[in-house]
């Protein structure tokens, strides 16, 4: 049906967008991408088509293309939370935990209770803490783990990371305390 609308009114960008959604629902990603591309060609500021095309790029690990589309949307609409969430996810998958942590922090500033942003920021902070420990920077690792624990005091990985960072600093008592807290959070 959507294809018929596109054939009848090929200049109607929303028809191509809806065709893209239909193809995406059928897991026909290359056809969906082509339909979204057509919608964008007709209406360059079609945020929904650009967002969904970015999601398809991310799904297929075309991170630079996804990153570009999400940033483009955010330049035009800084409050676009789906674009910001997707950008943060792409940054994390590209191996840029610092960028991801900053993007998730911005989402939490705009929407403080967002659980996906909180979980993503915790993961990014813990990844950065691990990198800090590998580079023999336990103070920075401690700070990042404390930030992660502040976002979710029941996160055992944050507590365990904090224990390791404190041990690396030579704070045995603090390390044991955090290890005990982490153990008490462990299931079963």
GROMACS elastic network, one bead per residue, 0.5 to 0.9 nm:
[ bonds ]
;  ai    aj funct       b0    kb
    1     4     6  0.51637   500
    1     5     6  0.65796   500
    1     6     6  0.88681   500
    1    19     6  0.87092   500
    2     5     6  0.51053   500
    2     6     6  0.63114   500
    2     7     6  0.86783   500
    2    15     6  0.65565   500
    2    16     6  0.77732   500
    2    18     6  0.67505   500
    2    19     6  0.52718   500
    2    22     6  0.78573   500
    3     6     6  0.50237   500
    3     7     6  0.61829   500
    3     8     6  0.85560   500
    3    15     6  0.80798   500
    3    16     6  0.80787   500
    3    19     6  0.64388   500
    4     7     6  0.50222   500
    4     8     6  0.60376   500
    4     9     6  0.84899   500
    5     9     6  0.58828   500
    5    10     6  0.76219   500
    5    12     6  0.86098   500
    5    15     6  0.63244   500
    5    16     6  0.85256   500
    5    19     6  0.89232   500
    6     9     6  0.51750   500
    6    11     6  0.78537   500
    6    12     6  0.71666   500
    6    13     6  0.86402   500
    6    15     6  0.56212   500
    6    16     6  0.61788   500
    6    19     6  0.79037   500
    7    10     6  0.55030   500
    9    12     6  0.56204   500
    9    13     6  0.89902   500
    9    15     6  0.78565   500
   10    13     6  0.76815   500
   10    15     6  0.78411   500
   10    16     6  0.78720   500
   11    15     6  0.85475   500
   11    16     6  0.88121   500
   11    39     6  0.86439   500
   11    42     6  0.66777   500
   12    15     6  0.55547   500
   12    16     6  0.70122   500
   12    39     6  0.77728   500
   12    42     6  0.75391   500
   12    43     6  0.89701   500
   13    16     6  0.52791   500
   13    17     6  0.62523   500
   13    18     6  0.87224   500
   13    36     6  0.87436   500
   13    38     6  0.73320   500
   13    40     6  0.72541   500
   13    41     6  0.81958   500
   13    42     6  0.56555   500
   13    43     6  0.63041   500
   13    46     6  0.81374   500
   14    18     6  0.60250   500
   14    19     6  0.84112   500
   14    39     6  0.66571   500
   14    46     6  0.86597   500
   14    49     6  0.87371   500
   15    18     6  0.51452   500
   15    19     6  0.61422   500
   15    20     6  0.85808   500
   15    35     6  0.89338   500
   15    39     6  0.77547   500
   16    20     6  0.61310   500
   16    21     6  0.86726   500
   16    34     6  0.89421   500
   16    35     6  0.52055   500
   16    36     6  0.63724   500
   16    37     6  0.84763   500
   16    38     6  0.64002   500
   16    39     6  0.51629   500
   16    40     6  0.88896   500
   16    49     6  0.88719   500
   17    21     6  0.63465   500
   17    22     6  0.87442   500
   17    32     6  0.84949   500
   17    35     6  0.62849   500
   17    36     6  0.53914   500
   17    37     6  0.86208   500
   17    38     6  0.80433   500
   17    39     6  0.55862   500
   17    40     6  0.84372   500
   17    46     6  0.87860   500
   17    48     6  0.79230   500
   17    49     6  0.58489   500
   18    22     6  0.62298   500
   18    23     6  0.86317   500
   18    35     6  0.83437   500
   18    36     6  0.85452   500
   18    49     6  0.89656   500
   19    22     6  0.50326   500
   19    23     6  0.62029   500
   19    24     6  0.84831   500
   19    31     6  0.88630   500
   19    32     6  0.71281   500
   19    35     6  0.62738   500
   19    36     6  0.80654   500
   20    23     6  0.51099   500
   20    24     6  0.59603   500
   20    25     6  0.84789   500
   20    28     6  0.89553   500
   20    29     6  0.84857   500
   20    31     6  0.70716   500
   20    33     6  0.67008   500
   20    34     6  0.75358   500
   20    36     6  0.54726   500
   20    37     6  0.88975   500
   20    39     6  0.87346   500
   20    49     6  0.80514   500
   20    52     6  0.85786   500
   20    53     6  0.88932   500
   21    25     6  0.60714   500
   21    26     6  0.86527   500
   21    32     6  0.66630   500
   21    35     6  0.86075   500
   21    36     6  0.83799   500
   21    49     6  0.88710   500
   21    52     6  0.82490   500
   22    25     6  0.50852   500
   22    26     6  0.64548   500
   22    27     6  0.88368   500
   22    28     6  0.86719   500
   22    32     6  0.75406   500
   23    26     6  0.50324   500
   23    27     6  0.62951   500
   23    28     6  0.50478   500
   23    29     6  0.66668   500
   23    30     6  0.84904   500
   23    31     6  0.62061   500
   23    33     6  0.86675   500
   23    35     6  0.84150   500
   24    28     6  0.55423   500
   24    29     6  0.55435   500
   24    30     6  0.86532   500
   24    31     6  0.79002   500
   24    32     6  0.53091   500
   24    33     6  0.82724   500
   24    52     6  0.89343   500
   24    56     6  0.84996   500
   25    28     6  0.75049   500
   25    29     6  0.87709   500
   25    32     6  0.88349   500
   26    29     6  0.81224   500
   27    30     6  0.87416   500
   27    32     6  0.83162   500
   28    31     6  0.55624   500
   28    32     6  0.61262   500
   28    33     6  0.86834   500
   29    33     6  0.59548   500
   29    34     6  0.85054   500
   29    56     6  0.68080   500
   30    33     6  0.50506   500
   30    34     6  0.62231   500
   30    35     6  0.86880   500
   30    56     6  0.87158   500
   31    34     6  0.50703   500
   31    35     6  0.62337   500
   31    36     6  0.86294   500
   32    35     6  0.51080   500
   32    36     6  0.61148   500
   32    37     6  0.84338   500
   32    52     6  0.89653   500
   32    53     6  0.79626   500
   32    56     6  0.84191   500
   33    36     6  0.50976   500
   33    37     6  0.59700   500
   33    38     6  0.85545   500
   33    52     6  0.83643   500
   33    53     6  0.58335   500
   33    56     6  0.71106   500
   33    57     6  0.85564   500
   34    38     6  0.62066   500
   34    39     6  0.87298   500
   34    53     6  0.89681   500
   35    38     6  0.50440   500
   35    39     6  0.63059   500
   35    40     6  0.86668   500
   35    49     6  0.87223   500
   36    39     6  0.50176   500
   36    40     6  0.61649   500
   36    41     6  0.84919   500
   36    48     6  0.89218   500
   36    49     6  0.51923   500
   36    50     6  0.70828   500
   36    52     6  0.75790   500
   36    53     6  0.62115   500
   37    40     6  0.50615   500
   37    41     6  0.60334   500
   37    42     6  0.86660   500
   37    49     6  0.76247   500
   37    50     6  0.80132   500
   37    53     6  0.76040   500
   38    42     6  0.63430   500
   38    43     6  0.86288   500
   39    42     6  0.52076   500
   39    43     6  0.60894   500
   39    44     6  0.77972   500
   39    46     6  0.72068   500
   39    49     6  0.66798   500
   39    50     6  0.88119   500
   40    45     6  0.69188   500
   40    46     6  0.58387   500
   40    47     6  0.84968   500
   40    49     6  0.65056   500
   40    50     6  0.68803   500
   41    44     6  0.57549   500
   42    46     6  0.86374   500
   43    46     6  0.55259   500
   44    47     6  0.82869   500
   44    50     6  0.85871   500
   45    48     6  0.87994   500
   45    49     6  0.87373   500
   45    50     6  0.79693   500
   45    73     6  0.82084   500
   45    76     6  0.86514   500
   46    49     6  0.55551   500
   46    50     6  0.62876   500
   46    51     6  0.86268   500
   47    50     6  0.50439   500
   47    51     6  0.58562   500
   47    52     6  0.84934   500
   47    73     6  0.64378   500
   48    51     6  0.50284   500
   48    52     6  0.61308   500
   48    53     6  0.84524   500
   49    52     6  0.52280   500
   49    53     6  0.60034   500
   49    54     6  0.84716   500
   50    53     6  0.50341   500
   50    54     6  0.60475   500
   50    55     6  0.86010   500
   50    69     6  0.63100   500
   50    70     6  0.77807   500
   50    72     6  0.89540   500
   50    73     6  0.76449   500
   51    54     6  0.50583   500
   51    55     6  0.62917   500
   51    56     6  0.87811   500
   51    66     6  0.85661   500
   51    69     6  0.70079   500
   51    70     6  0.66064   500
   51    73     6  0.76550   500
   51    82     6  0.78914   500
   51    83     6  0.63913   500
   51    86     6  0.85568   500
   52    56     6  0.62848   500
   52    57     6  0.86213   500
   53    56     6  0.50475   500
   53    57     6  0.62253   500
   53    58     6  0.86372   500
   53    66     6  0.76304   500
   53    69     6  0.80191   500
   54    58     6  0.61279   500
   54    59     6  0.85324   500
   54    62     6  0.87589   500
   54    63     6  0.86073   500
   54    65     6  0.70199   500
   54    67     6  0.74242   500
   54    68     6  0.82377   500
   54    69     6  0.58168   500
   54    70     6  0.66145   500
   54    83     6  0.87060   500
   54    86     6  0.82093   500
   55    58     6  0.50422   500
   55    59     6  0.61029   500
   55    60     6  0.87039   500
   55    66     6  0.67586   500
   55    86     6  0.72503   500
   56    60     6  0.63853   500
   56    61     6  0.86957   500
   56    62     6  0.84035   500
   56    66     6  0.79030   500
   57    60     6  0.52543   500
   57    61     6  0.62447   500
   57    63     6  0.65384   500
   57    64     6  0.85564   500
   57    65     6  0.64313   500
   57    66     6  0.52368   500
   57    67     6  0.89098   500
   58    62     6  0.54637   500
   58    63     6  0.54346   500
   58    64     6  0.86793   500
   58    65     6  0.80140   500
   58    66     6  0.55717   500
   58    67     6  0.82725   500
   58    86     6  0.84291   500
   58    89     6  0.88263   500
   58    90     6  0.66060   500
   58    93     6  0.89471   500
   59    62     6  0.75208   500
   59    63     6  0.86843   500
   60    63     6  0.81045   500
   61    64     6  0.86163   500
   61    66     6  0.85529   500
   61    90     6  0.87028   500
   61    93     6  0.85211   500
   61    94     6  0.86779   500
   62    65     6  0.57007   500
   62    66     6  0.63231   500
   62    67     6  0.86660   500
   63    67     6  0.57975   500
   63    68     6  0.83820   500
   63    90     6  0.62256   500
   63    91     6  0.81128   500
   63    93     6  0.81334   500
   63    94     6  0.67914   500
   64    67     6  0.50457   500
   64    68     6  0.60913   500
   64    69     6  0.87417   500
   64    90     6  0.87391   500
   64    94     6  0.87829   500
   65    68     6  0.51203   500
   65    69     6  0.63678   500
   65    70     6  0.87462   500
   66    69     6  0.52706   500
   66    70     6  0.62097   500
   66    71     6  0.85665   500
   66    86     6  0.85246   500
   66    87     6  0.76657   500
   66    90     6  0.73795   500
   67    70     6  0.52997   500
   67    71     6  0.60870   500
   67    72     6  0.84719   500
   67    86     6  0.84679   500
   67    87     6  0.59658   500
   67    90     6  0.66476   500
   67    91     6  0.76908   500
   68    71     6  0.52805   500
   68    72     6  0.60548   500
   68    73     6  0.87068   500
   68    87     6  0.89715   500
   69    72     6  0.50263   500
   69    73     6  0.62726   500
   69    74     6  0.86689   500
   69    83     6  0.85848   500
   69    87     6  0.89085   500
   70    73     6  0.51918   500
   70    74     6  0.62428   500
   70    75     6  0.87206   500
   70    82     6  0.89418   500
   70    83     6  0.52201   500
   70    84     6  0.69845   500
   70    86     6  0.71575   500
   70    87     6  0.57783   500
   71    75     6  0.61185   500
   71    76     6  0.87308   500
   71    83     6  0.77262   500
   71    84     6  0.80653   500
   71    87     6  0.72917   500
   72    75     6  0.52028   500
   72    76     6  0.66301   500
   72    77     6  0.86054   500
   73    76     6  0.52998   500
   73    77     6  0.58521   500
   73    78     6  0.75908   500
   73    80     6  0.75290   500
   73    83     6  0.68276   500
   73    84     6  0.89086   500
   74    79     6  0.71224   500
   74    80     6  0.63313   500
   74    81     6  0.87879   500
   74    83     6  0.67474   500
   74    84     6  0.70847   500
   75    78     6  0.58833   500
   76    80     6  0.89905   500
   77    80     6  0.56233   500
   78    81     6  0.81238   500
   78    83     6  0.89419   500
   78    84     6  0.82331   500
   79    83     6  0.87484   500
   79    84     6  0.80768   500
   79   107     6  0.89175   500
   79   110     6  0.77396   500
   80    83     6  0.55644   500
   80    84     6  0.63330   500
   80    85     6  0.88232   500
   81    85     6  0.59684   500
   81    86     6  0.84306   500
   81   107     6  0.68862   500
   81   110     6  0.83072   500
   81   111     6  0.86320   500
   82    85     6  0.51232   500
   82    86     6  0.61006   500
   82    87     6  0.84779   500
   83    86     6  0.51535   500
   83    87     6  0.60250   500
   83    88     6  0.85913   500
   84    87     6  0.50296   500
   84    88     6  0.61554   500
   84    89     6  0.86121   500
   84   103     6  0.68060   500
   84   104     6  0.79545   500
   84   106     6  0.83872   500
   84   107     6  0.69669   500
   85    88     6  0.51411   500
   85    89     6  0.62370   500
   85    90     6  0.86655   500
   85   103     6  0.76042   500
   85   104     6  0.71334   500
   85   107     6  0.72553   500
   85   116     6  0.82288   500
   85   117     6  0.71198   500
   86    89     6  0.50301   500
   86    90     6  0.61326   500
   86    91     6  0.85844   500
   87    90     6  0.50476   500
   87    91     6  0.61274   500
   87    92     6  0.86212   500
   87   100     6  0.78228   500
   87   103     6  0.74260   500
   88    91     6  0.51214   500
   88    92     6  0.62690   500
   88    93     6  0.87030   500
   88    97     6  0.89158   500
   88    99     6  0.72925   500
   88   101     6  0.75311   500
   88   102     6  0.81099   500
   88   103     6  0.52275   500
   88   104     6  0.60858   500
   88   117     6  0.85032   500
   88   120     6  0.79657   500
   88   121     6  0.89492   500
   89    92     6  0.51409   500
   89    93     6  0.62277   500
   89    94     6  0.85796   500
   89   100     6  0.68189   500
   89   103     6  0.88890   500
   89   104     6  0.87644   500
   89   120     6  0.76519   500
   90    93     6  0.50536   500
   90    94     6  0.59978   500
   90    95     6  0.86613   500
   90    96     6  0.86433   500
   90   100     6  0.78926   500
   91    94     6  0.50571   500
   91    95     6  0.64377   500
   91    96     6  0.51506   500
   91    97     6  0.67604   500
   91    98     6  0.84506   500
   91    99     6  0.61214   500
   91   100     6  0.51196   500
   91   101     6  0.88933   500
   91   103     6  0.85421   500
   92    95     6  0.53008   500
   92    96     6  0.53319   500
   92    97     6  0.52401   500
   92    98     6  0.83463   500
   92    99     6  0.75759   500
   92   100     6  0.52611   500
   92   101     6  0.82459   500
   92   120     6  0.83661   500
   92   123     6  0.88313   500
   92   124     6  0.70089   500
   93    96     6  0.73536   500
   93    97     6  0.84472   500
   93   100     6  0.89131   500
   94    97     6  0.84053   500
   95    98     6  0.88240   500
   95   100     6  0.88174   500
   96    99     6  0.54107   500
   96   100     6  0.61953   500
   96   101     6  0.86258   500
   96   124     6  0.84921   500
   97   101     6  0.58440   500
   97   102     6  0.84684   500
   97   121     6  0.87726   500
   97   123     6  0.82946   500
   97   125     6  0.72327   500
   97   126     6  0.89293   500
   97   127     6  0.65205   500
   97   128     6  0.63257   500
   98   101     6  0.51274   500
   98   102     6  0.62994   500
   98   103     6  0.86497   500
   98   124     6  0.69019   500
   98   125     6  0.77849   500
   98   127     6  0.88409   500
   98   128     6  0.69157   500
   99   102     6  0.51801   500
   99   103     6  0.61600   500
   99   104     6  0.86078   500
   99   124     6  0.86702   500
  100   103     6  0.50374   500
  100   104     6  0.60469   500
  100   105     6  0.83930   500
  100   120     6  0.77735   500
  100   121     6  0.71396   500
  100   124     6  0.62903   500
  100   125     6  0.89681   500
  101   104     6  0.51893   500
  101   105     6  0.60227   500
  101   106     6  0.86654   500
  101   120     6  0.74442   500
  101   122     6  0.79074   500
  101   123     6  0.82787   500
  101   124     6  0.52203   500
  101   125     6  0.63571   500
  101   128     6  0.88597   500
  102   106     6  0.62636   500
  102   107     6  0.87440   500
  102   121     6  0.79540   500
  103   106     6  0.51557   500
  103   107     6  0.64219   500
  103   108     6  0.87852   500
  103   117     6  0.86307   500
  103   121     6  0.82642   500
  104   107     6  0.50186   500
  104   108     6  0.62464   500
  104   109     6  0.86150   500
  104   116     6  0.86924   500
  104   117     6  0.51098   500
  104   118     6  0.70699   500
  104   119     6  0.88683   500
  104   120     6  0.65126   500
  104   121     6  0.53093   500
  104   124     6  0.87252   500
  105   108     6  0.50614   500
  105   109     6  0.62171   500
  105   110     6  0.87382   500
  105   117     6  0.74832   500
  105   118     6  0.80523   500
  105   121     6  0.66799   500
  106   110     6  0.63252   500
  106   111     6  0.84966   500
  106   117     6  0.89705   500
  107   110     6  0.50614   500
  107   111     6  0.57970   500
  107   112     6  0.74306   500
  107   114     6  0.76363   500
  107   117     6  0.63813   500
  107   118     6  0.87660   500
  108   113     6  0.68757   500
  108   114     6  0.63770   500
  108   115     6  0.89144   500
  108   117     6  0.63489   500
  108   118     6  0.69939   500
  108   121     6  0.89662   500
  109   112     6  0.56226   500
  111   114     6  0.57533   500
  111   117     6  0.88121   500
  112   115     6  0.86334   500
  112   117     6  0.87874   500
  112   118     6  0.84884   500
  113   117     6  0.84402   500
  113   118     6  0.78081   500
  114   117     6  0.54424   500
  114   118     6  0.62495   500
  114   119     6  0.87613   500
  115   119     6  0.60665   500
  115   120     6  0.84302   500
  116   119     6  0.51625   500
  116   120     6  0.59860   500
  116   121     6  0.84617   500
  117   121     6  0.59361   500
  117   122     6  0.84673   500
  118   121     6  0.51599   500
  118   122     6  0.61780   500
  118   123     6  0.87090   500
  118   148     6  0.88169   500
  118   151     6  0.66679   500
  118   152     6  0.81378   500
  119   122     6  0.51388   500
  119   123     6  0.62964   500
  119   124     6  0.86849   500
  119   151     6  0.84572   500
  119   152     6  0.85461   500
  120   123     6  0.51550   500
  120   124     6  0.61734   500
  120   125     6  0.85839   500
  121   124     6  0.50355   500
  121   125     6  0.60143   500
  121   126     6  0.84997   500
  121   148     6  0.75058   500
  121   151     6  0.85327   500
  122   125     6  0.51286   500
  122   126     6  0.61178   500
  122   127     6  0.85352   500
  122   144     6  0.88899   500
  122   145     6  0.84187   500
  122   147     6  0.79654   500
  122   149     6  0.79599   500
  122   151     6  0.71576   500
  122   152     6  0.81238   500
  122   155     6  0.88550   500
  122   158     6  0.78099   500
  123   126     6  0.51674   500
  123   127     6  0.61241   500
  123   128     6  0.86285   500
  123   148     6  0.80429   500
  123   158     6  0.89782   500
  124   127     6  0.50546   500
  124   128     6  0.62011   500
  124   129     6  0.85824   500
  124   148     6  0.89313   500
  125   128     6  0.50295   500
  125   129     6  0.60719   500
  125   130     6  0.86144   500
  125   141     6  0.87142   500
  125   144     6  0.55321   500
  125   145     6  0.68048   500
  125   147     6  0.75732   500
  125   148     6  0.62533   500
  125   158     6  0.89468   500
  126   130     6  0.61634   500
  126   131     6  0.85991   500
  126   141     6  0.81492   500
  126   144     6  0.68093   500
  126   145     6  0.62629   500
  126   148     6  0.70648   500
  126   157     6  0.80395   500
  126   158     6  0.68212   500
  126   161     6  0.72925   500
  127   130     6  0.51404   500
  127   131     6  0.63648   500
  127   132     6  0.86911   500
  128   132     6  0.61257   500
  128   133     6  0.86674   500
  128   140     6  0.88766   500
  128   141     6  0.72903   500
  128   144     6  0.72789   500
  129   133     6  0.62102   500
  129   134     6  0.86211   500
  129   137     6  0.87160   500
  129   138     6  0.81641   500
  129   140     6  0.69595   500
  129   142     6  0.72215   500
  129   143     6  0.81616   500
  129   144     6  0.57429   500
  129   145     6  0.65315   500
  129   161     6  0.76170   500
  129   162     6  0.88815   500
  129   165     6  0.82436   500
  130   133     6  0.51291   500
  130   134     6  0.62615   500
  130   135     6  0.86894   500
  130   141     6  0.68966   500
  130   161     6  0.79469   500
  131   134     6  0.50609   500
  131   135     6  0.62943   500
  131   136     6  0.87073   500
  131   137     6  0.85888   500
  131   141     6  0.79854   500
  132   135     6  0.50823   500
  132   136     6  0.62339   500
  132   138     6  0.64812   500
  132   139     6  0.84136   500
  132   140     6  0.62922   500
  132   141     6  0.53187   500
  133   137     6  0.53932   500
  133   138     6  0.54979   500
  133   139     6  0.88182   500
  133   140     6  0.82127   500
  133   141     6  0.61052   500
  133   164     6  0.86639   500
  133   165     6  0.70476   500
  133   168     6  0.79459   500
  134   137     6  0.75440   500
  134   138     6  0.89067   500
  135   138     6  0.84628   500
  136   139     6  0.89222   500
  136   168     6  0.82351   500
  137   140     6  0.56567   500
  137   141     6  0.64440   500
  137   142     6  0.88116   500
  137   165     6  0.86795   500
  137   168     6  0.87099   500
  137   169     6  0.88064   500
  138   142     6  0.59536   500
  138   143     6  0.85639   500
  138   164     6  0.85929   500
  138   165     6  0.51599   500
  138   166     6  0.71668   500
  138   167     6  0.86166   500
  138   168     6  0.59194   500
  138   169     6  0.58604   500
  139   142     6  0.50717   500
  139   143     6  0.63082   500
  139   144     6  0.87759   500
  139   165     6  0.72491   500
  139   166     6  0.81219   500
  139   168     6  0.88086   500
  139   169     6  0.71339   500
  140   143     6  0.51207   500
  140   144     6  0.63014   500
  140   145     6  0.86557   500
  140   165     6  0.86292   500
  141   144     6  0.51933   500
  141   145     6  0.61265   500
  141   146     6  0.85223   500
  141   161     6  0.80246   500
  141   162     6  0.75332   500
  141   164     6  0.89455   500
  141   165     6  0.58763   500
  141   166     6  0.87924   500
  142   145     6  0.51519   500
  142   146     6  0.60695   500
  142   147     6  0.85967   500
  142   161     6  0.78045   500
  142   162     6  0.55536   500
  142   163     6  0.84152   500
  142   164     6  0.84678   500
  142   165     6  0.52099   500
  142   166     6  0.66117   500
  142   169     6  0.88691   500
  143   146     6  0.51032   500
  143   147     6  0.62402   500
  143   148     6  0.86999   500
  143   162     6  0.83860   500
  143   165     6  0.89823   500
  144   147     6  0.50253   500
  144   148     6  0.62316   500
  144   149     6  0.86326   500
  144   158     6  0.88680   500
  144   162     6  0.84251   500
  145   149     6  0.60599   500
  145   150     6  0.84540   500
  145   157     6  0.88424   500
  145   158     6  0.54104   500
  145   159     6  0.71630   500
  145   160     6  0.87000   500
  145   161     6  0.60908   500
  145   162     6  0.52064   500
  145   163     6  0.89995   500
  145   165     6  0.81235   500
  146   149     6  0.50156   500
  146   150     6  0.60299   500
  146   151     6  0.86647   500
  146   158     6  0.74096   500
  146   159     6  0.80366   500
  146   162     6  0.67145   500
  147   150     6  0.50485   500
  147   151     6  0.64372   500
  147   152     6  0.89211   500
  147   158     6  0.86890   500
  148   151     6  0.52136   500
  148   152     6  0.65739   500
  148   153     6  0.81137   500
  148   155     6  0.80388   500
  148   158     6  0.58394   500
  148   159     6  0.85928   500
  149   152     6  0.50638   500
  149   154     6  0.74254   500
  149   155     6  0.63871   500
  149   156     6  0.84444   500
  149   157     6  0.86843   500
  149   158     6  0.53446   500
  149   159     6  0.64687   500
  149   162     6  0.84453   500
  150   153     6  0.57405   500
  151   155     6  0.86512   500
  152   155     6  0.55335   500
  152   158     6  0.83581   500
  153   156     6  0.80824   500
  153   158     6  0.81994   500
  153   159     6  0.80584   500
  154   157     6  0.89536   500
  154   158     6  0.84852   500
  154   159     6  0.82710   500
  154   181     6  0.89735   500
  154   182     6  0.82994   500
  154   185     6  0.64084   500
  155   158     6  0.54695   500
  155   159     6  0.65695   500
  155   160     6  0.88185   500
  155   182     6  0.77974   500
  155   185     6  0.74505   500
  156   159     6  0.50166   500
  156   160     6  0.59958   500
  156   161     6  0.84085   500
  156   179     6  0.89176   500
  156   181     6  0.76644   500
  156   183     6  0.74120   500
  156   184     6  0.84095   500
  156   185     6  0.57196   500
  156   186     6  0.66525   500
  157   160     6  0.50009   500
  157   161     6  0.59257   500
  157   162     6  0.83962   500
  157   182     6  0.71990   500
  158   161     6  0.50498   500
  158   162     6  0.60932   500
  158   163     6  0.85900   500
  158   182     6  0.80975   500
  159   163     6  0.61876   500
  159   164     6  0.87563   500
  159   178     6  0.55855   500
  159   179     6  0.67854   500
  159   180     6  0.88621   500
  159   181     6  0.67553   500
  159   182     6  0.52276   500
  159   183     6  0.89704   500
  160   164     6  0.63205   500
  160   165     6  0.86463   500
  160   175     6  0.85678   500
  160   178     6  0.64691   500
  160   179     6  0.56458   500
  160   180     6  0.87838   500
  160   181     6  0.81985   500
  160   182     6  0.55859   500
  160   183     6  0.83737   500
  161   164     6  0.51209   500
  161   165     6  0.61689   500
  161   166     6  0.85809   500
  161   178     6  0.86611   500
  161   179     6  0.87960   500
  162   165     6  0.50344   500
  162   166     6  0.60715   500
  162   167     6  0.85070   500
  162   174     6  0.88730   500
  162   175     6  0.72273   500
  162   178     6  0.66027   500
  162   179     6  0.82430   500
  163   166     6  0.51991   500
  163   167     6  0.61649   500
  163   168     6  0.86499   500
  163   171     6  0.89430   500
  163   172     6  0.86846   500
  163   174     6  0.70041   500
  163   176     6  0.66894   500
  163   177     6  0.75619   500
  163   179     6  0.54718   500
  163   180     6  0.89501   500
  163   182     6  0.85115   500
  164   167     6  0.50496   500
  164   168     6  0.61781   500
  164   169     6  0.86845   500
  164   175     6  0.65201   500
  164   178     6  0.87384   500
  164   179     6  0.82948   500
  165   168     6  0.50583   500
  165   169     6  0.63633   500
  165   170     6  0.87834   500
  165   171     6  0.87275   500
  165   175     6  0.76374   500
  166   169     6  0.50107   500
  166   170     6  0.63253   500
  166   171     6  0.51278   500
  166   172     6  0.69515   500
  166   173     6  0.86269   500
  166   174     6  0.62813   500
  166   175     6  0.50582   500
  166   176     6  0.88540   500
  166   178     6  0.86705   500
  167   171     6  0.53212   500
  167   172     6  0.55049   500
  167   173     6  0.85347   500
  167   174     6  0.77394   500
  167   175     6  0.52771   500
  167   176     6  0.82934   500
  168   171     6  0.74850   500
  168   172     6  0.87946   500
  168   175     6  0.88493   500
  169   172     6  0.84090   500
  170   173     6  0.88817   500
  170   175     6  0.85001   500
  171   174     6  0.54480   500
  171   175     6  0.60524   500
  171   176     6  0.86873   500
  172   176     6  0.60986   500
  172   177     6  0.85697   500
  173   176     6  0.52430   500
  173   177     6  0.62338   500
  173   178     6  0.87551   500
  174   177     6  0.50911   500
  174   178     6  0.62550   500
  174   179     6  0.85522   500
  175   178     6  0.52876   500
  175   179     6  0.60923   500
  175   180     6  0.85953   500
  176   180     6  0.60933   500
  176   181     6  0.85860   500
  177   180     6  0.51547   500
  177   181     6  0.62810   500
  177   182     6  0.86831   500
  178   182     6  0.60837   500
  178   183     6  0.85323   500
  179   182     6  0.50161   500
  179   183     6  0.61290   500
  179   184     6  0.86088   500
  180   183     6  0.50107   500
  180   184     6  0.61715   500
  180   185     6  0.86788   500
  181   184     6  0.51328   500
  181   185     6  0.64136   500
  181   186     6  0.89354   500
  182   185     6  0.51438   500
  182   186     6  0.64756   500
  183   186     6  0.51596   500
  183   187     6  0.86499   500
  184   187     6  0.81396   500
